[in-house]
Amino acid sequence: MKVGEQWLREFINPAVSVQALADQLSNAGIEVDSLDILDDAADQAKTQGILTLKVPPNRGDCLSMEGVAREVSLLNNISFQPVTVAAVMPTVSDTLPVQIENTELCPRYLGCIVKNIRSTVATPAWMKERLETAGIRSVSVIVDIMNYVMLELGQPLHAFDLTTLDSEIVVRTAKPGENIQLLDGQEIKLQSDTLVIADKTKAQAIAGIMGGMSSSVTDATTAIFIESAYFNPVAVRLAAKQYGLKTDGSHRFERGVDPTLQRRALERAVQLVLEIVGGIVGSIVERKNDELIPKIPLIFLRKERIVRLLGMSFTDSEILNIFSREGFQISAEKDGFRVQAASYRHDINLEIDLIEEIARIHGLSNFPSASLSGAIKSSFVSETEVSSQRFKNLLVDRGYCEAITYAFVDPKLTAVFELNAKPLALSNPLSAEMAVMRTSLLPGLVQALQYNQHRQLTRARLFETGVCFIEQDGKIIETQMLSGICVGTVYPEQWGVAAKPVDFYDIKGDVEALLALMRESVGENGLSFEHSEHSALHPGQSAKILKQGQAMGWVGALHPKILKTLDLEGPIMTFEVALEALTQAKTPVVSVLSKFPAIRRDLALLVDKGVFAADLKSAIVRCAGEFLQSVLLFDVYQGVGVPGDKKSIALGLILQHPSRTLVEGEVNDILQKVVTMLAQQFQAILRE
């Protein structure tokens, strides 16, 4: 939005320097992009400043000279003189019938006929200069007048050649297959939800955006129909985006024009047409639906709320003065004020909006500086609580990168994983690819990995913490989850270590490191891994993570059919655990370190292939007694010398007494007890 200094001064008195204007507007939330001084050596009276403003989307009222002047007068507390507009006095009885079929998209429409005009008259030099200063090219006298009123008051207008219109004006949505040739020459195939201005036979303009070529005003035009309407801002924005059309009119309609401005703008346009090109005018035709025209809410503004948010108090007279200068309706009450914003300030809907206005107009630099004061509440963090950040740090230390994916996912992607929980469908999704809520973090991470693999990244480790959504018994349950995924080699490519792809035990080691933050190791306090199938995981490489018999997560390799469906290079390892189950740790306990030597004894056991080493270790811990410090699994063997249905598992037992050295007899007794128990429970045979 470009604002000429000389044009602006017609609205305000006394004069304010152009630099001061720039500073005040910037401080009030309207950014000044540039300030240019145009000098005319021949005529110093024409020297003026040009302000280029970046008007925020909520301040559509400042997309006009009158709106900017009103803002300047408010900030300077000086008088503001709006444009004087004379009411239309009909001199002929001619009118064009108007019918609104879609009042939701156009709740108000006005029109007026002006006949016997002289379209060949040149645009006055003063008007052409002001248009060019504002960045608008002069086209023809009628078009220039419409643009001038738009710049002056903020209401876009459009003029049709009356002789090209068939019988009436109909405001409707486009018919199937309907086309229109626009003023810029392009042919547009209209969508059925597009609002158009039509006559009896065809569409003549896309509402709020651009007129059609067939009804355009030319030098041969002698009669015009001037349109002034209020269009739904959302409808104009969507249509402008849909057709790739960005016009000065759509820019204003998108941000919302004053819904009471249409008659005044039409009367101003008629006034200028009669003054410049002459003619005779008919009566204004108006059609509207009052229920659909936006209403300005009546807001109660609390005095104590002002003090609480702004940190200083204002007198009643100061509050009344601020809002009265803005043109708001205000009345004082015991504990506050009843305020109704002016119709041009459609962005004022809440109490906080009014408080922001007070701060803006009072001036942020005018608020006193004060030191912050208040009670500091220290938070107590239990020793048994582990923060989610600690888990994130550990995964980063182990080579993972944190990913953030959408909570909305593609239902087709979710179906690939065949997760048991039915995803929640969104009633108004952003797109078809974001139509349901995630029930697991895994699809999002896999999609991120797929994106990277398709760009030649062969080694990756990603993790994410986030909420998953499951509907259960009519209620939506939100669960905070931690999930990770890895692919590629265990170590980056190097000469010192042979390349080895990640496997189940690598990802299981990462999970065990997470569990160790709970100050528990696998096998203690019911913490264990149990072989179990999962729809998204490889049948032979998946395990359920259990804590006291309750599942807290999964770990394993991604199912081969998922790799094939999503065109992924495997193997891909993944895990997912509930954060709530991880964040409660054991209370730290101090234990005395023994100064006496530990003794190690190794057992090589021949067991059935279906026996798990974890079960053997748990059984040994229960049987060996208090002197057993740890059990180490250091070898698993199948091959020559071992029957096909058996496997050899080698375990190391570390024994230590807290107050003396264990003797050979005691150690042998413990070992014999353990061997006997293993033979009874697992039919384990001690290998020689």
C-alpha positions as CSV (number, residue, x, y, z in Angstrom):
1,M,0.0,0.0,0.0
2,K,1.5,3.3,-1.2
3,V,0.5,6.5,0.5
4,G,1.1,9.9,-0.9
5,E,1.9,12.6,1.6
6,Q,-0.1,15.4,-0.1
7,W,-3.2,13.2,-0.6
8,L,-3.0,12.2,3.1
9,R,-2.9,15.8,4.3
10,E,-6.4,16.4,2.9
11,F,-7.8,14.3,5.8
12,I,-5.8,15.5,8.8
13,N,-5.0,18.8,10.5
14,P,-2.6,20.1,11.6
15,A,0.2,18.7,9.3
16,V,2.6,16.1,10.7
17,S,6.0,15.5,9.2
18,V,6.3,12.5,6.8
19,Q,9.1,11.0,8.9
20,A,6.9,11.4,12.1
21,L,4.1,9.6,10.2
22,A,6.4,6.7,9.3
23,D,7.7,6.4,12.9
24,Q,4.2,6.5,14.4
25,L,2.7,3.9,12.0
26,S,5.6,1.6,12.6
27,N,5.2,1.8,16.4
28,A,1.4,1.2,16.0
29,G,1.9,-2.1,14.2
30,I,1.8,-1.0,10.5
31,E,5.3,-1.5,9.1
32,V,6.7,1.1,6.8
33,D,8.6,-0.7,4.1
34,S,10.1,2.4,2.6
35,L,9.9,6.2,2.6
36,D,10.7,8.0,-0.7
37,I,10.9,11.8,-1.3
38,L,9.9,12.9,-4.7
39,D,11.3,16.3,-5.7
40,D,10.1,18.5,-8.5
41,A,12.7,21.2,-9.2
42,A,10.2,23.2,-11.3
43,D,7.5,23.2,-8.7
44,Q,8.6,22.8,-5.1
45,A,4.9,22.5,-4.1
46,K,4.8,19.1,-5.7
47,T,7.6,17.8,-3.5
48,Q,6.2,15.0,-1.4
49,G,7.0,11.9,0.5
50,I,5.7,8.4,-0.5
51,L,5.2,5.9,2.3
52,T,5.1,2.2,1.3
53,L,3.2,0.4,4.0
54,K,3.1,-3.3,4.9
55,V,-0.4,-3.5,6.2
56,P,-1.0,-6.6,8.4
57,P,-3.9,-8.9,7.4
58,N,-6.1,-7.9,10.3
59,R,-5.9,-4.2,9.4
60,G,-7.8,-4.1,6.1
61,D,-9.2,-0.7,7.2
62,C,-5.7,0.8,6.5
63,L,-5.8,-0.2,2.8
64,S,-7.2,3.2,2.0
65,M,-6.1,6.8,2.3
66,E,-9.0,7.6,4.6
67,G,-8.2,4.6,6.8
68,V,-4.5,5.5,7.1
69,A,-5.4,9.2,7.8
70,R,-7.8,8.0,10.5
71,E,-5.0,6.0,12.1
72,V,-2.6,8.9,11.9
73,S,-5.1,11.3,13.5
74,L,-5.8,8.8,16.2
75,L,-2.1,8.4,17.1
76,N,-1.5,12.1,17.1
77,N,-4.8,13.1,18.7
78,I,-5.5,15.6,15.9
79,S,-8.7,16.2,13.9
80,F,-9.7,13.9,11.2
81,Q,-11.8,15.1,8.2
82,P,-13.5,12.2,6.3
83,V,-14.4,12.5,2.6
84,T,-17.6,14.5,2.1
85,V,-20.0,12.4,0.1
86,A,-23.3,13.7,-1.3
87,A,-26.3,11.4,-1.5
88,V,-27.3,10.2,-5.0
89,M,-30.2,12.3,-6.3
90,P,-31.9,10.3,-9.1
91,T,-32.6,12.3,-12.3
92,V,-34.1,9.3,-14.2
93,S,-36.2,6.4,-13.2
94,D,-33.9,3.8,-14.9
95,T,-32.8,0.9,-12.7
96,L,-31.4,-2.6,-13.3
97,P,-33.0,-5.4,-11.3
98,V,-30.7,-7.2,-8.9
99,Q,-31.2,-10.7,-7.5
100,I,-28.9,-12.4,-5.0
101,E,-29.1,-16.2,-5.1
102,N,-26.3,-16.9,-2.7
103,T,-26.6,-14.5,0.2
104,E,-24.0,-16.4,2.3
105,L,-21.2,-15.4,-0.1
106,C,-22.7,-12.0,-0.9
107,P,-25.0,-10.7,1.9
108,R,-25.1,-7.1,0.5
109,Y,-25.1,-5.8,-3.1
110,L,-25.8,-2.3,-4.4
111,G,-25.9,-0.9,-7.9
112,C,-26.7,2.2,-9.8
113,I,-27.1,3.3,-13.4
114,V,-25.4,6.3,-14.9
115,K,-26.4,7.2,-18.5
116,N,-25.2,9.8,-21.1
117,I,-21.6,9.8,-19.9
118,R,-18.7,11.0,-22.0
119,S,-16.1,8.1,-21.8
120,T,-13.7,9.9,-24.1
121,V,-13.0,12.5,-21.5
122,A,-9.4,12.4,-20.2
123,T,-8.8,11.5,-16.6
124,P,-8.0,14.7,-14.7
125,A,-4.3,15.3,-14.1
126,W,-4.7,15.4,-10.3
127,M,-6.5,12.0,-10.2
128,K,-4.0,10.4,-12.6
129,E,-1.1,11.7,-10.5
130,R,-2.6,10.3,-7.3
131,L,-3.2,6.9,-8.9
132,E,0.3,6.7,-10.2
133,T,1.7,7.8,-6.8
134,A,-0.3,4.9,-5.3
135,G,1.2,2.5,-7.8
136,I,-1.9,2.1,-10.1
137,R,-1.7,2.7,-13.8
138,S,-4.2,5.0,-15.4
139,V,-6.5,3.0,-17.8
140,S,-9.5,5.1,-18.7
141,V,-11.6,7.7,-17.0
142,I,-14.3,5.4,-15.6
143,V,-11.9,2.7,-14.5
144,D,-9.7,5.4,-12.9
145,I,-12.6,6.7,-11.0
146,M,-13.4,3.2,-9.6
147,N,-9.8,2.7,-8.6
148,Y,-9.6,6.2,-7.1
149,V,-12.6,5.5,-4.8
150,M,-11.1,2.2,-3.8
151,L,-7.9,3.9,-2.8
152,E,-9.7,6.7,-1.1
153,L,-12.3,4.8,0.9
154,G,-11.2,1.1,0.8
155,Q,-14.2,-0.3,-1.0
156,P,-13.5,-2.0,-4.4
157,L,-16.0,-1.1,-7.1
158,H,-16.7,-2.3,-10.6
159,A,-18.4,-0.6,-13.6
160,F,-20.2,-2.6,-16.3
161,D,-21.1,-1.3,-19.8
162,L,-24.9,-1.2,-19.3
163,T,-25.7,-1.9,-22.9
164,T,-23.9,-5.3,-22.8
165,L,-26.0,-6.6,-19.8
166,D,-29.0,-8.7,-20.4
167,S,-32.1,-7.5,-18.4
168,E,-30.8,-8.0,-14.8
169,I,-27.9,-8.7,-12.4
170,V,-27.8,-12.1,-10.7
171,V,-25.3,-12.8,-8.0
172,R,-24.9,-16.6,-8.1
173,T,-22.4,-19.5,-8.1
174,A,-21.1,-20.6,-11.5
175,K,-23.0,-23.1,-13.6
176,P,-21.3,-26.5,-14.5
177,G,-19.0,-25.9,-17.5
178,E,-19.4,-22.2,-17.5
179,N,-16.6,-20.1,-18.9
180,I,-15.6,-16.4,-18.7
181,Q,-13.1,-14.3,-20.6
182,L,-11.6,-11.8,-18.1
183,L,-10.4,-8.3,-18.6
184,D,-6.7,-9.5,-18.8
185,G,-7.7,-11.6,-21.8
186,Q,-7.4,-15.1,-20.3
187,E,-10.3,-17.6,-20.6
188,I,-11.3,-19.2,-17.3
189,K,-13.3,-22.4,-16.8
190,L,-15.3,-21.6,-13.7
191,Q,-15.7,-24.0,-10.8
192,S,-19.2,-24.6,-9.4
193,D,-18.4,-23.1,-6.1
194,T,-17.2,-19.8,-7.6
195,L,-19.3,-16.7,-6.9
196,V,-20.0,-14.7,-10.1
197,I,-21.8,-11.6,-11.1
198,A,-24.0,-12.6,-14.0
199,D,-26.8,-11.2,-16.2
200,K,-29.7,-13.2,-17.5
201,T,-27.6,-15.2,-19.9
202,K,-24.0,-15.5,-18.6
203,A,-21.4,-14.7,-16.1
204,Q,-20.0,-11.1,-16.4
205,A,-17.4,-11.1,-13.6
206,I,-15.8,-13.2,-10.9
207,A,-17.1,-11.6,-7.7
208,G,-14.6,-9.4,-5.9
209,I,-11.7,-10.3,-8.2
210,M,-12.0,-9.3,-11.9
211,G,-14.6,-8.3,-14.4
212,G,-15.3,-9.9,-17.8
213,M,-14.2,-8.6,-21.2
214,S,-17.7,-8.7,-22.7
215,S,-19.1,-6.1,-20.3
216,S,-15.9,-3.9,-20.0
217,V,-16.2,-0.2,-20.3
218,T,-14.7,1.3,-23.5
219,D,-14.4,4.7,-25.1
220,A,-17.7,4.0,-26.9
221,T,-19.5,3.4,-23.6
222,T,-22.4,5.8,-22.9
223,A,-24.1,4.1,-20.0
224,I,-22.7,2.2,-17.0
225,F,-23.9,0.1,-14.1
226,I,-21.7,0.6,-11.0
227,E,-21.5,-2.2,-8.5
228,S,-20.7,-1.9,-4.8
229,A,-20.9,-5.1,-2.7
230,Y,-19.8,-6.9,0.4
231,F,-18.4,-10.4,-0.5
232,N,-17.5,-13.1,2.0
233,P,-13.7,-12.7,2.6
234,V,-13.0,-16.5,2.7
235,A,-14.8,-17.1,-0.6
236,V,-12.8,-14.3,-2.4
237,R,-9.5,-15.6,-0.9
238,L,-10.2,-19.2,-2.1
239,A,-11.3,-18.1,-5.5
240,A,-8.3,-15.9,-6.0
241,K,-5.9,-18.7,-5.0
242,Q,-7.8,-21.3,-7.1
243,Y,-7.5,-19.2,-10.3
244,G,-4.1,-17.6,-9.5
245,L,-5.6,-14.1,-9.7
246,K,-4.4,-11.4,-7.4
247,T,-6.0,-8.0,-7.8
248,D,-6.2,-4.8,-5.8
249,G,-9.9,-5.5,-5.2
250,S,-9.4,-9.2,-4.1
251,H,-6.6,-8.0,-1.8
252,R,-9.1,-5.8,0.1
253,F,-12.0,-8.2,0.0
254,E,-9.8,-11.0,1.4
255,R,-9.0,-8.9,4.5
256,G,-12.6,-7.8,5.0
257,V,-14.0,-4.5,4.0
258,D,-16.3,-2.4,6.2
259,P,-19.7,-4.1,5.7
260,T,-21.5,-0.6,6.0
261,L,-19.3,1.2,3.5
262,Q,-20.9,0.0,0.2
263,R,-23.5,2.8,-0.1
264,R,-21.1,5.6,0.8
265,A,-18.5,4.3,-1.7
266,L,-21.1,4.0,-4.5
267,E,-22.4,7.5,-3.8
268,R,-18.8,8.8,-3.9
269,A,-18.2,7.1,-7.3
270,V,-21.4,8.5,-8.8
271,Q,-20.4,11.9,-7.5
272,L,-17.1,11.8,-9.3
273,V,-18.6,10.4,-12.5
274,L,-21.1,13.2,-12.7
275,E,-18.4,15.8,-12.0
276,I,-15.9,14.5,-14.5
277,V,-17.8,12.8,-17.4
278,G,-21.3,14.1,-16.8
279,G,-24.5,12.1,-17.2
280,I,-27.8,11.4,-15.5
281,V,-28.2,8.9,-12.7
282,G,-30.9,6.5,-11.6
283,S,-31.9,5.3,-8.1
284,I,-29.6,3.0,-6.1
285,V,-30.8,-0.6,-6.0
286,E,-29.9,-2.5,-2.9
287,R,-30.4,-6.2,-1.9
288,K,-29.2,-7.5,1.4
289,N,-29.6,-10.2,4.1
290,D,-29.1,-8.4,7.4
291,E,-28.7,-11.7,9.3
292,L,-25.6,-12.6,7.2
293,I,-23.9,-9.2,7.3
294,P,-21.1,-9.4,10.0
295,K,-22.2,-8.0,13.3
296,I,-19.8,-6.1,15.6
297,P,-19.9,-7.7,19.1
298,L,-20.6,-5.8,22.3
299,I,-17.6,-6.5,24.6
300,F,-17.3,-6.0,28.3
301,L,-13.8,-4.6,29.2
302,R,-12.8,-5.1,32.9
303,K,-10.7,-2.5,34.6
304,E,-8.8,-5.0,36.7
305,R,-8.0,-6.9,33.5
306,I,-6.4,-3.8,32.0
307,V,-4.2,-3.3,35.0
308,R,-3.2,-7.0,35.2
309,L,-2.1,-7.2,31.5
310,L,-0.7,-3.8,31.0
311,G,0.9,-3.2,34.4
312,M,-0.6,0.2,34.9
313,S,-4.0,1.8,35.5
314,F,-5.9,4.2,33.3
315,T,-8.6,6.7,34.4
316,D,-12.1,6.3,33.1
317,S,-11.7,9.5,31.1
318,E,-8.5,8.2,29.4
319,I,-10.2,5.0,28.4
320,L,-13.3,6.8,27.1
321,N,-11.1,9.3,25.2
322,I,-9.1,6.5,23.5
323,F,-12.1,4.6,22.2
324,S,-14.2,7.7,21.4
325,R,-11.4,8.9,19.1
326,E,-11.5,5.5,17.4
327,G,-15.2,5.9,16.7
328,F,-16.1,3.1,19.0
329,Q,-19.4,3.1,21.0
330,I,-18.4,3.0,24.7
331,S,-20.2,3.4,28.1
332,A,-18.7,3.3,31.6
333,E,-20.0,0.8,34.2
334,K,-19.0,0.1,37.8
335,D,-16.2,-2.5,37.1
336,G,-15.5,-1.7,33.5
337,F,-16.8,-0.6,30.1
338,R,-19.2,-1.8,27.4
339,V,-17.5,-1.3,24.1
340,Q,-18.6,-1.9,20.5
341,A,-16.0,-1.4,17.9
342,A,-16.5,0.7,14.7
343,S,-17.7,-1.3,11.7
344,Y,-14.4,-0.9,9.9
345,R,-12.5,-2.7,12.8
346,H,-13.8,-6.2,12.2
347,D,-10.7,-7.5,14.0
348,I,-11.9,-6.3,17.4
349,N,-13.9,-9.3,18.8
350,L,-12.5,-10.0,22.3
351,E,-11.6,-8.2,25.5
352,I,-7.9,-8.7,24.8
353,D,-8.2,-6.9,21.5
354,L,-9.5,-3.8,23.3
355,I,-6.6,-4.0,25.8
356,E,-4.2,-4.3,22.9
357,E,-5.7,-1.1,21.4
358,I,-5.2,0.8,24.6
359,A,-1.5,-0.2,24.7
360,R,-1.0,0.6,21.0
361,I,-2.6,4.0,21.2
362,H,-1.1,4.9,24.5
363,G,2.3,4.0,23.0
364,L,4.5,1.1,24.1
365,S,7.4,3.5,24.8
366,N,5.2,5.5,27.3
367,F,4.7,2.6,29.7
368,P,6.9,2.9,32.8
369,S,9.8,0.6,33.4
370,A,9.5,-1.6,36.4
371,S,11.4,-4.6,37.8
372,L,9.7,-7.9,37.7
373,S,8.5,-9.1,41.1
374,G,6.7,-12.2,42.3
375,A,7.0,-15.4,44.3
376,I,9.3,-18.0,42.9
377,K,8.0,-21.5,43.2
378,S,10.7,-24.2,43.2
379,S,9.7,-27.5,41.7
380,F,10.5,-30.8,43.4
381,V,11.8,-33.5,41.1
382,S,11.7,-37.0,42.6
383,E,14.8,-39.2,42.3
384,T,12.5,-41.8,40.8
385,E,11.5,-39.5,37.9
386,V,13.4,-39.6,34.6
387,S,12.7,-36.8,32.2
388,S,11.9,-37.5,28.5
389,Q,14.8,-35.2,27.6
390,R,17.2,-37.7,29.3
391,F,16.0,-40.4,26.9
392,K,16.4,-38.0,24.0
393,N,20.0,-37.2,25.0
394,L,20.9,-40.9,25.3
395,L,19.6,-41.7,21.8
396,V,21.5,-38.7,20.4
397,D,24.6,-40.0,22.1
398,R,24.0,-43.4,20.4
399,G,23.9,-41.7,16.9
400,Y,20.2,-41.0,16.5
401,C,18.7,-37.8,15.2
402,E,15.4,-36.4,16.5
403,A,12.6,-36.2,13.9
404,I,9.3,-34.4,14.2
405,T,6.5,-35.7,12.0
406,Y,2.8,-34.8,11.7
407,A,0.2,-36.2,14.0
408,F,-2.0,-36.4,10.9
409,V,-1.1,-39.3,8.6
410,D,-2.2,-40.9,5.4
411,P,-4.8,-43.6,6.0
412,K,-3.2,-45.6,3.1
413,L,0.2,-45.5,4.8
414,T,-1.4,-46.6,8.1
415,A,-3.1,-49.5,6.4
416,V,0.3,-50.8,5.1
417,F,1.4,-51.4,8.7
418,E,-1.9,-53.3,9.6
419,L,-1.9,-51.8,13.1
420,N,-4.7,-53.2,15.3
421,A,-6.0,-49.8,16.5
422,K,-8.4,-48.1,14.1
423,P,-7.2,-44.6,13.4
424,L,-9.4,-41.6,14.1
425,A,-10.7,-39.8,11.0
426,L,-10.6,-36.0,10.9
427,S,-13.8,-34.3,10.0
428,N,-12.0,-31.5,8.1
429,P,-8.5,-32.8,7.0
430,L,-5.9,-30.5,5.5
431,S,-5.5,-33.0,2.7
432,A,-6.2,-36.6,1.8
433,E,-2.6,-37.5,2.9
434,M,-3.3,-36.1,6.4
435,A,-6.8,-37.5,7.0
436,V,-6.4,-39.6,10.2
437,M,-4.7,-39.3,13.5
438,R,-1.7,-41.5,14.1
439,T,-2.0,-44.6,16.4
440,S,1.8,-45.1,16.3
441,L,4.9,-43.0,15.6
442,L,6.2,-45.8,13.3
443,P,4.5,-44.8,10.0
444,G,5.7,-41.2,10.3
445,L,9.3,-42.3,10.9
446,V,9.2,-44.8,8.1
447,Q,7.9,-42.1,5.7
448,A,10.8,-39.8,6.8
449,L,13.3,-42.7,6.3
450,Q,11.7,-43.4,2.9
451,Y,12.2,-39.8,1.8
452,N,15.9,-39.9,2.8
453,Q,16.6,-43.3,1.2
454,H,15.1,-42.1,-2.1
455,R,17.8,-39.4,-1.9
456,Q,20.7,-41.9,-1.6
457,L,21.0,-41.8,2.2
458,T,21.9,-45.4,3.1
459,R,22.7,-45.1,6.8
460,A,20.2,-43.3,9.1
461,R,19.0,-43.4,12.7
462,L,15.9,-41.4,13.7
463,F,13.8,-41.2,16.8
464,E,10.7,-39.2,17.8
465,T,8.6,-38.6,20.9
466,G,5.0,-37.7,20.4
467,V,1.4,-38.4,21.2
468,C,-0.5,-41.3,19.6
469,F,-4.4,-41.3,19.6
470,I,-6.6,-44.4,20.1
471,E,-10.3,-44.5,20.6
472,Q,-11.4,-46.9,23.3
473,D,-14.9,-47.3,24.7
474,G,-16.0,-44.1,23.1
475,K,-13.1,-42.1,24.6
476,I,-10.0,-40.8,22.9
477,I,-6.9,-41.9,24.7
478,E,-3.7,-39.9,24.1
479,T,-0.4,-41.8,24.9
480,Q,3.0,-40.3,24.9
481,M,5.3,-42.6,22.9
482,L,9.0,-42.9,22.1
483,S,10.0,-44.6,18.8
484,G,13.2,-45.1,16.9
485,I,14.2,-46.5,13.6
486,C,17.7,-47.4,12.1
487,V,19.1,-48.7,8.9
488,G,22.5,-49.2,7.3
489,T,25.7,-50.3,8.9
490,V,26.5,-50.3,12.6
491,Y,29.4,-47.9,12.1
492,P,30.0,-45.3,9.4
493,E,32.1,-46.5,6.5
494,Q,35.8,-46.8,7.5
495,W,38.9,-48.9,6.8
496,G,39.4,-50.2,10.3
497,V,36.1,-52.1,10.8
498,A,34.3,-54.3,8.3
499,A,30.9,-53.1,7.2
500,K,28.1,-54.9,9.2
501,P,24.4,-54.1,8.8
502,V,22.4,-53.4,11.9
503,D,20.5,-56.3,13.2
504,F,18.0,-57.1,15.9
505,Y,20.6,-57.2,18.7
506,D,21.8,-53.7,17.8
507,I,18.4,-52.1,18.2
508,K,17.7,-54.3,21.2
509,G,20.9,-52.9,22.8
510,D,19.6,-49.3,22.2
511,V,16.4,-50.3,24.0
512,E,18.3,-51.9,26.9
513,A,20.3,-48.6,27.3
514,L,17.0,-46.8,27.6
515,L,15.7,-49.3,30.1
516,A,19.0,-48.9,32.1
517,L,18.0,-45.3,32.8
518,M,15.3,-46.7,35.1
519,R,18.2,-48.2,37.1
520,E,17.0,-51.7,36.2
521,S,18.5,-54.3,33.9
522,V,16.7,-56.9,31.9
523,G,15.7,-59.8,34.2
524,E,15.1,-57.6,37.2
525,N,11.7,-56.5,38.6
526,G,9.8,-58.3,35.8
527,L,11.7,-56.4,33.0
528,S,12.1,-58.7,30.0
529,F,11.9,-59.3,26.3
530,E,9.4,-61.9,25.1
531,H,9.3,-63.3,21.5
532,S,5.9,-62.2,20.1
533,E,4.6,-61.5,16.6
534,H,3.6,-57.9,15.5
535,S,1.8,-57.0,12.3
536,A,4.5,-54.5,11.3
537,L,7.5,-56.5,12.3
538,H,9.4,-59.5,10.9
539,P,7.9,-62.7,12.4
540,G,11.3,-64.1,13.4
541,Q,12.7,-60.9,14.6
542,S,10.2,-59.2,16.9
543,A,9.9,-59.1,20.7
544,K,7.5,-57.6,23.2
545,I,9.0,-55.5,26.0
546,L,7.4,-56.4,29.3
547,K,7.5,-54.9,32.7
548,Q,5.9,-57.0,35.5
549,G,3.9,-58.9,32.8
550,Q,2.5,-55.7,31.1
551,A,3.5,-54.8,27.6
552,M,5.3,-51.4,27.4
553,G,6.5,-51.6,23.8
554,W,7.9,-53.5,20.9
555,V,11.3,-54.0,19.2
556,G,12.3,-55.8,16.0
557,A,12.9,-55.7,12.2
558,L,10.4,-54.1,9.9
559,H,8.3,-56.7,8.0
560,P,9.6,-57.6,4.5
561,K,6.2,-56.9,2.9
562,I,6.3,-53.3,4.2
563,L,9.8,-52.9,2.7
564,K,8.5,-54.1,-0.6
565,T,5.3,-52.0,-0.6
566,L,7.2,-48.8,0.3
567,D,10.2,-49.5,-1.8
568,L,12.6,-49.5,1.1
569,E,16.1,-50.9,1.4
570,G,16.4,-53.2,4.5
571,P,16.9,-54.5,7.0
572,I,15.3,-51.8,9.0
573,M,15.2,-52.1,12.7
574,T,12.6,-50.2,14.9
575,F,11.3,-49.9,18.4
576,E,8.4,-48.2,20.2
577,V,7.8,-47.8,23.9
578,A,5.4,-45.9,26.1
579,L,7.2,-43.0,27.8
580,E,5.0,-43.3,30.9
581,A,6.5,-46.7,31.6
582,L,10.0,-45.5,31.2
583,T,9.9,-42.4,33.4
584,Q,9.5,-44.1,36.7
585,A,12.8,-45.4,37.9
586,K,14.0,-47.4,41.0
587,T,15.1,-45.3,44.0
588,P,18.9,-45.2,44.1
589,V,20.3,-47.4,46.8
590,V,23.8,-47.1,48.2
591,S,25.7,-50.4,48.4
592,V,29.1,-51.2,49.8
593,L,31.7,-52.4,47.4
594,S,33.4,-55.6,48.4
595,K,37.2,-55.4,48.7
596,F,37.5,-59.2,48.3
597,P,38.2,-60.8,44.9
598,A,35.4,-62.0,42.6
599,I,35.5,-65.5,41.2
600,R,34.3,-66.4,37.7
601,R,33.0,-69.8,36.6
602,D,31.8,-70.5,33.0
603,L,29.1,-73.0,32.0
604,A,28.7,-74.3,28.5
605,L,25.2,-75.7,28.2
606,L,23.6,-77.8,25.5
607,V,19.9,-76.9,25.3
608,D,17.0,-77.1,22.8
609,K,16.9,-74.5,20.1
610,G,13.7,-73.0,21.5
611,V,15.2,-72.2,24.9
612,F,16.0,-68.5,25.4
613,A,19.1,-67.3,27.0
614,A,17.1,-64.7,29.0
615,D,15.2,-67.5,30.7
616,L,18.4,-69.3,31.6
617,K,19.8,-66.2,33.1
618,S,16.7,-65.4,35.1
619,A,16.6,-69.0,36.5
620,I,20.3,-68.8,37.5
621,V,19.8,-65.5,39.3
622,R,16.9,-67.0,41.3
623,C,18.9,-70.2,42.1
624,A,22.5,-69.1,42.8
625,G,21.8,-67.0,45.8
626,E,23.1,-63.7,47.3
627,F,26.7,-64.2,46.3
628,L,26.0,-64.1,42.5
629,Q,26.9,-60.6,41.2
630,S,26.1,-61.1,37.5
631,V,25.5,-63.6,34.7
632,L,27.2,-63.0,31.3
633,L,26.2,-64.5,28.0
634,F,29.4,-64.7,25.9
635,D,28.8,-67.4,23.3
636,V,26.0,-69.1,21.3
637,Y,26.9,-71.8,18.9
638,Q,25.2,-74.1,16.4
639,G,27.1,-76.3,14.0
640,V,29.6,-79.1,13.9
641,G,29.5,-81.2,17.1
642,V,26.0,-79.9,18.1
643,P,22.8,-81.8,17.1
644,G,20.6,-79.9,14.7
645,D,17.8,-79.5,17.2
646,K,20.2,-78.1,19.9
647,K,22.3,-75.1,20.5
648,S,25.3,-74.4,22.8
649,I,25.0,-71.4,25.2
650,A,28.0,-70.3,27.2
651,L,27.4,-68.3,30.4
652,G,29.8,-66.7,32.8
653,L,28.8,-66.5,36.5
654,I,30.5,-63.8,38.6
655,L,30.5,-64.7,42.4
656,Q,31.7,-62.5,45.2
657,H,31.3,-62.4,49.0
658,P,30.9,-58.9,50.6
659,S,33.1,-59.6,53.7
660,R,35.4,-62.5,52.9
661,T,37.0,-64.5,50.1
662,L,34.8,-67.4,48.8
663,V,36.5,-70.8,49.0
664,E,36.5,-73.4,46.3
665,G,34.0,-75.7,48.0
666,E,31.4,-72.9,48.3
667,V,31.7,-72.0,44.7
668,N,31.4,-75.7,43.6
669,D,28.3,-76.1,45.7
670,I,26.7,-73.1,44.0
671,L,27.6,-74.4,40.6
672,Q,26.3,-77.9,41.2
673,K,23.0,-76.4,42.5
674,V,22.7,-74.3,39.3
675,V,23.6,-77.2,37.0
676,T,21.0,-79.5,38.7
677,M,18.3,-76.8,38.4
678,L,19.0,-76.2,34.7
679,A,18.9,-79.9,34.0
680,Q,15.5,-80.2,35.7
681,Q,13.9,-77.0,34.2
682,F,15.5,-76.9,30.7
683,Q,16.9,-80.4,30.2
684,A,20.3,-78.6,29.9
685,I,23.4,-80.8,29.5
686,L,26.7,-79.5,30.7
687,R,29.2,-79.7,27.8
688,E,32.7,-81.0,28.5
